[in-house]
Amino acid sequence: MNTLRKIVDWFESRLQLRDSLWPVMRHPIPAEVSTRKGWWYVFGSMTMTFFVLQVVTGICLALDYEPTAEGAYASLEYLNYEAPVGWLLRAMHYYSASAMVVMLVVHMTQVFLMGAFKYPRELTWMAGVGLMVLTLGLAFTGQVLRFDGDAYWGAGVAVSALGRVPAAGPSLVHLVLGGEYIGGHTLSRFFALHVFVLPALLVAVLSLHLYLVVKRGISEPPDPNRPVVPERYDEEYSRLLECGVPFFPHAFYRDGVACAIGVLIVVGLAVVFGPKGPMAPADPTLIQAEPRPDWYFLPLFALAALAPPSMETLLLLGLPALGIGVLLAVPLIAGKGQRSATRRPFAVVCVTVSFVCLSVLGWYGKTSPWSPQMDAWSGEPIPRRIVARLSPLELQGAVVFQHKCCRNCHALDGRGGKRGPDLTSVGTRLNYDAMVRQVVQGGGNMPTYGQKLNRAEIDALVAFLVALRPEGVPPANLPAAASSANSEIAQPGIPQSP
Ligand code: HEC
């Protein structure tokens, strides 16, 4: 016992926690918070606890995760099936992320309805909005790291939204993807964002948030008879604290209990439902994937899908920006006056309308077959003009062309994807051998089809490609090197609306 005491004293005489941390833990809070009403105050701590859980499980996952296009999928499978408790870590990371988003929303709603963002806590709220943006950023980048088919196309949809930013769009896409298309370099960027940049920013903003919470004190439960008057508030609040109680243990134990329950629920969900995905590996040649984002982004996704295509850009870019702007402005617009929800009908209406909209849109996003308009994945038949003069072998090739969805990336007669060159007259540009090579080996941004087609299919397909030239023009006899298709790639990223 004496030795223990000595060890503690040794540290204490150096760290001096007794007069730094201890006063923080014992800082006074309004007495009312230590009554049953105190349970309203646990949501922030819960959000933070889930973040800590994310960091811990995330570090463990990063030990085995491989942020490369070739390795990502296999490393997730390894975590799921081979690494001891790998599956549990992946599942906990997923459910804890969801829990973090849920608690964040609950916390913000509670703070909003209880008017806790009003003077002098405006900045605390704004830092909180920053935390929300960073959390959603983490959620999105994390989802891409799963790098299965859905994640691949999901990122594609998001990136093509980014590509619509006026003027800066293409450069932004290049910055995010690390190139012209989604691949290994994209994954490195998302990995860096997900494990270094965003968490570091989040910790920084969180520190400011917590500093403000401790410095300006937590708000007392709202009282309809005591509206916030900035000139008087500080004095009233310090009078309230004179008969206040220390944070530890009065509020601390509630936080502890709530967080423990939260963690248990996450572990329970993880054990029962297991890890999410990965679905089929990311493969640009498969479009059966549903480019549906994880649930937090479903409302926005549905909105883009429901709205007429002409409004997509506005909605995908404008709405999030508007939402964040409004949230930031809230304490500036309504920074004083009534705090009690019973006297703020407009605030209650806002919350109700927001939640109804988000749920309805989320539901549509979950169930609807729509995806934002992407003419690129064209199931459209090959133009009659072309098919009409084909030989039987070339017709077979046309069928292969159709079934392998080459038009997701290649247009015919100007209709179809823009990721690869228009193939309407490819027969005049490339000779037979060059086309076989292109189809079998892919390259320059095109997937390899060697494994996916048999010899007969390749023969037919290439015969069809050779036939793609204006009537009367002989087939090309150029060596492959002479064709420079790259310059024709119109848009970076994923197929976009023309
Ligand atoms: C994921 C998008 C994508 C898909 C799917 C795709 N391609 Fe390509 N393709 C490209 C890109 C990008 C290029 C340009 C390659 C380069 O820059 O070297 C290309 C080039 C070509 C070329 C050479 C064109 C030229 O003018 O040089 C041919 C021929 C071709 N693809 C045929 C096909 C066929 C046939 C299919 C279906 C089996 C197909 N592609 C599927 C992206 C795609």
Residues whose N, C-alpha, C, O or C-beta is under 5 A from the ligand:
A	BS01	HEC	P284 T285 K404 C405 C406 N408 C409 R419 G420 P421 V426 R429 M435 Q438 G443 G444 N445 M446 P447 S483 A485 N486
